[in-house]
Amino acid sequence: MRGDDRIRLHPCPGEEQLIGHPVLLDFSREASKTSQIITGHEPLLCDFYQHQAWADAEHWRAIEAHAPACEDTALTTRLHHITWSRSLPLAVGDRAAGFSLTKPEDFESLADLKSYAQESHVEFDRFLRSVTDARLDERIGMPWFKDPPLSITVTEALTQCAMHSHFHRGQNATRLRELGGEPPPTDLIMWYWKGRPAPVWT
């Protein structure tokens, strides 16, 4: 897979500062032993991540169906970034989750990168089915915001991640069209209209 980490993305805030410094965020405390599916005060959070999995799968199929897109560095770099950036708020939300930085060139093929993306969605689904309301309401500091400092809830951090992925899927949709492909419609309203479908990766 061709990758180039010199391509400028609209990055996760502080992405550069995190390289080599995973201890900036506290992942060490024991995960809560109380489990519940989010069905109460944060149903939209589940919607956002179920929609994200579906939308990512739609984009992956469209990209794989168009050969020039499979070899496009800008597309594959953003596909990696969408997945990598999802691992950080997961680690924040789930104290038991591991966190590691990856780069596009760590994946030998587009298929390997796709497997990485699918696995991250499985991990998020597991997290959302076990997280407690109390954990979602806890506040966490964002170490890359200094002046003024920023403290947000775990729910807000997870919402930011979902919104961040929308931005990059929009970029990829534009690039896919430039390459002669046909980007799929993946707005949240389309997911609702289709009856909240599960992701179809192949």
QUITAKA-V222887 format. One record per backbone hydrogen bond with DSSP energy under -1.0 kcal/mol. NH is the residue of the N-H (numbers start at 1). CO is the residue of the C=O. Records with the same first field share a line. If there is no record, write none. Layout:
# QUITAKA-V222887
NH->CO ; CO
This chain:
# QUITAKA-V222887
7->4
11->9
15->12
18->14
21->18
24->21
25->22
27->25
38->128
39->37
47->43
48->44
49->45
50->46
51->47
52->48
53->49
54->50
55->51
56->52
57->53
58->54
59->55
60->56
61->57
62->58
63->59
64->60
65->61
66->63
69->66
70->66
72->69
76->72
77->73
78->74
79->75
80->76
81->77
82->78
83->79
84->80
85->81
87->84
90->86
91->87
92->88
93->89
94->90
97->94
106->103
107->104
113->109
114->110
115->111
116->112
117->113
118->114
119->115
120->116
121->117
122->118
123->119
124->120
125->121
126->122
127->123
128->124
129->125
130->127
131->127
136->132
137->133
138->135
140->152
142->150
145->142
152->140
154->138
155->136
157->153
158->154
159->155
160->156
161->157
162->158
163->159
164->160
165->161
166->162
167->163
168->164
169->165
170->166
171->167
172->168
173->169
174->170
175->171
176->172
177->173
178->174
179->175
180->177
181->176
191->187
192->188
193->189
194->190
195->192
196->191
